[in-house]
């Protein structure tokens, strides 16, 4: 049976009021991840994904299927995690759908998502779809495509991925560095700067942000600190990924992000071949106060 390509009763690009309860949490939490490359769960160095030439630098390749990790997160009560297709090959799409079906409503999914296929992932059990490249055209934000996505799935089901790189030379004078969104497996620069103005603008058209600090992604070398500080200005929930290697880094994100920025850990976790015990992260997560809605100005 053909899957529907539109979800009903949704206004295209109808801004949500930011003066009411936005759902932003006042308590940081851990968000799990499942990264899929060529149908296999992997952890890679973010800046090494390319369309041509040698394949990416791989930190870890799992023997278990994607559903194994999804079921583990489900059993451990972790919500709001993300499944990211690092190249939307048929094998990776199948693995993503397998993970979503193993944990209905518990995972978001991104990578190759468009207005035409987004509902397939939602119907398979995704809580949200995560979109980057599709809403950019010629290096700029395409608001018509963004409107089409909101019309197809609803603002409340959309996560915008604003993964970014530091602009060369910025911040050398002691000011905060500038960051610009990168798309297409983080190979192509756009003209969209990740700043407070951008976050407040785009927050009207999505439910959450996901932001990888691409320059440190997969390196386990520490977080992109100025970026985390910047993300604390978001009026809606935001998850940071990139460089987390310890619980001390998680506490640093808590402090720099003013307890508003969630975080994911990839290559550093022992379930992905790293040194940081997943069990310790679970204990840390369980010790966090319950997240509560907060009204924004």
C-alpha positions in Angstrom: 0.0 0.0 0.0 1.3 3.4 -0.9 2.3 5.6 2.0 0.8 9.1 2.2 3.0 12.0 1.4 1.1 14.6 3.4 -0.1 14.8 7.0 -3.4 16.6 7.5 -4.3 19.8 9.2 -1.0 21.6 9.0 -0.4 25.2 8.1 2.6 25.9 5.8 5.2 27.9 7.6 2.9 29.2 10.2 5.2 30.7 12.9 4.7 29.3 16.4 4.4 32.0 19.1 7.7 32.1 21.1 6.2 34.0 24.0 4.3 31.0 25.2 5.5 27.7 26.5 7.9 26.4 23.9 8.7 23.1 25.4 12.3 24.0 26.0 13.8 22.0 28.9 15.6 23.6 31.8 17.5 20.5 32.5 20.2 19.1 30.2 19.9 15.5 29.2 21.8 12.8 27.3 20.5 12.0 23.8 21.6 8.7 22.2 22.5 8.3 18.6 22.6 5.6 15.8 24.8 6.7 12.8 24.4 4.5 9.8 26.8 4.3 6.8 26.3 1.9 4.0 23.7 0.0 6.0 26.0 -0.5 9.0 26.0 1.3 12.4 29.3 3.2 12.5 31.1 6.1 14.2 33.2 8.2 11.8 35.2 11.3 11.8 32.7 13.9 10.6 34.9 15.9 8.3 36.0 12.9 6.2 32.7 12.2 4.5 33.1 12.8 0.8 31.3 11.9 -2.4 34.5 11.0 -4.2 37.9 9.5 -3.3 38.6 7.5 -0.2 35.9 6.6 2.2 35.5 8.2 5.6 37.8 7.6 8.5 35.9 5.1 10.6 36.3 4.9 14.4 33.9 2.0 14.8 31.8 -0.4 12.8 29.2 -2.4 14.8 28.6 -6.1 14.3 25.0 -5.7 15.6 22.2 -4.3 13.5 20.6 -0.9 14.1 17.7 -2.5 15.9 20.0 -3.7 18.6 20.9 -0.2 19.6 17.4 1.1 19.3 16.1 -1.7 21.6 18.8 -0.9 24.1 17.9 2.8 24.2 14.2 1.8 24.5 14.9 -0.6 27.4 17.1 2.1 29.1 14.3 4.7 28.8 16.3 7.1 26.7 14.2 9.3 24.4 14.8 12.0 21.8 17.8 10.2 20.2 18.6 10.4 16.6 19.2 8.0 13.7 21.4 9.7 11.1 22.0 8.2 7.6 25.5 9.1 6.5 24.5 8.8 2.9 20.9 7.7 2.1 21.7 4.4 0.3 19.0 1.7 0.1 20.9 -0.3 2.7 21.1 2.6 5.1 17.4 3.5 4.6 16.5 -0.1 5.4 18.7 0.0 8.5 17.1 3.3 9.6 13.6 1.9 9.2 14.6 -1.2 11.2 15.7 1.0 14.1 12.6 3.1 14.0 10.3 0.0 14.1 12.3 -1.3 17.0 11.6 1.8 19.1 8.4 3.5 17.9 8.2 7.1 19.0 11.6 7.1 20.6 13.9 8.2 17.8 14.3 11.0 15.3 15.7 10.3 11.9 17.7 12.3 9.4 19.8 12.0 6.3 18.2 12.4 2.8 14.9 13.4 4.2 12.6 15.4 1.9 9.1 16.6 1.8 8.3 13.6 -0.4 9.7 10.8 1.8 9.4 12.3 5.3 6.1 10.7 6.1 7.5 7.2 5.3 9.8 7.6 8.3 7.1 9.0 10.5 4.8 6.2 9.6 7.6 3.7 10.5 7.8 5.1 14.0 10.1 8.2 13.9 9.0 10.9 16.4 10.5 13.6 14.2 12.3 13.9 10.9 15.7 15.8 10.8 16.4 17.9 7.8 19.4 19.9 6.5 20.4 19.6 2.9 16.9 19.5 1.5 16.0 23.0 2.7 19.1 24.6 1.2 19.6 25.4 -2.5 22.6 27.0 -4.1 24.2 27.5 -0.7 21.2 29.5 0.8 18.2 28.6 2.9 15.2 27.7 0.6 12.2 28.9 2.5 9.8 27.4 -0.1 11.2 24.0 0.6 11.0 24.6 4.3 7.4 25.6 4.0 6.7 22.4 2.0 8.2 20.3 4.7 6.2 22.0 7.4 3.1 21.5 5.3 3.9 17.8 4.8 4.8 16.8 8.4 3.9 19.7 10.7 6.2 22.0 12.7 5.9 19.7 15.7 7.5 16.8 13.8 10.4 18.7 12.3 14.0 19.0 13.5 16.3 21.3 11.6 19.9 20.2 11.5 22.2 23.2 11.6 25.4 21.3 11.8 28.2 23.8 11.1 31.9 24.6 10.8 33.9 27.5 12.2 34.6 30.2 9.7 38.4 30.4 9.1 40.0 33.3 10.9 36.9 34.2 13.0 37.4 34.6 16.7 41.1 35.3 16.4 40.5 38.8 17.8 39.0 37.4 21.0 35.4 37.7 19.9 33.1 34.6 19.5 33.9 32.7 16.3 31.4 32.6 13.5 29.8 29.3 12.4 28.1 28.6 9.1 25.9 25.6 8.2 27.4 22.9 6.0 25.3 20.5 4.0 25.6 17.4 1.8 27.5 15.2 4.3 29.1 18.4 5.6 31.0 19.0 2.4 29.3 22.2 1.2 29.3 25.5 2.9 26.2 27.7 3.0 25.8 31.4 3.7 23.6 30.8 6.8 25.4 31.8 10.0 24.4 30.0 13.1 23.7 32.9 15.5 21.0 34.0 17.9 19.0 35.7 15.2 19.0 32.6 13.0 18.0 30.4 15.9 15.1 32.6 16.8 14.0 32.9 13.2 14.0 29.2 12.4 12.6 28.2 15.8 9.3 29.5 14.5 9.2 26.7 11.9 10.5 23.6 13.7 10.3 21.7 17.0 14.0 21.3 17.8 17.5 21.9 16.5 20.3 19.3 16.1 23.8 20.8 15.7 27.0 18.9 15.1 30.2 20.8 15.6 31.7 19.3 12.4 35.2 20.4 13.1 35.4 18.2 16.2 32.9 15.5 15.3 34.3 12.0 15.9 37.7 13.3 17.1 37.1 12.8 20.9 39.2 15.9 21.3 36.8 18.1 23.3 33.7 20.1 22.5 33.4 23.3 20.4 32.9 25.5 23.4 31.8 28.8 21.8 29.2 26.9 19.7 27.7 25.4 22.9 27.5 28.9 24.4 25.8 30.2 21.3 23.2 27.3 21.3 22.1 28.3 24.8 20.3 31.3 23.1 17.9 28.9 21.3 14.3 29.4 22.3 13.5 25.7 21.5 15.2 22.5 22.5 18.6 22.0 20.9 21.0 19.0 20.9 24.8 19.4 20.5 27.0 16.7 19.1 30.8 16.7 18.6 33.9 15.9 20.5 32.3 14.7 23.8 34.8 12.3 25.4 33.9 12.3 29.2 31.3 13.2 31.8 33.4 16.2 32.5 32.6 17.4 28.9 29.0 16.8 29.6 29.2 19.0 32.7 31.0 21.6 30.6 28.2 21.6 28.1 25.8 22.0 31.1 27.6 25.1 32.3 28.3 26.7 28.9 24.8 25.9 27.7 23.2 27.2 30.8 21.5 23.8 31.4 19.5 24.3 28.2 21.6 22.3 25.6 21.2 18.6 25.4 24.2 16.5 24.2 24.9 13.2 22.4 28.0 11.1 22.7 29.2 8.9 19.9 32.7 7.5 19.4 33.7 7.9 23.0 31.1 5.4 24.3 32.3 1.9 25.0 29.3 0.5 23.0 30.9 2.2 20.0 34.4 1.1 20.8 35.4 4.1 23.0 36.6 4.4 26.6 33.6 6.0 28.3 31.3 3.4 29.8 27.7 3.7 28.5 26.6 2.5 32.0 28.2 5.6 33.6 26.5 7.9 31.1 23.2 6.2 32.0 23.8 6.8 35.7 24.6 10.4 35.0 21.5 10.8 32.9 19.3 9.2 35.7 20.7 11.7 38.2 19.5 14.7 36.3 16.3 16.5 37.6 13.2 15.9 35.6 12.9 18.2 32.6 10.2 20.8 32.8 8.7 23.2 30.2 9.9 26.8 30.4 8.2 29.9 29.1 10.4 32.0 26.9 10.3 35.7 26.4 
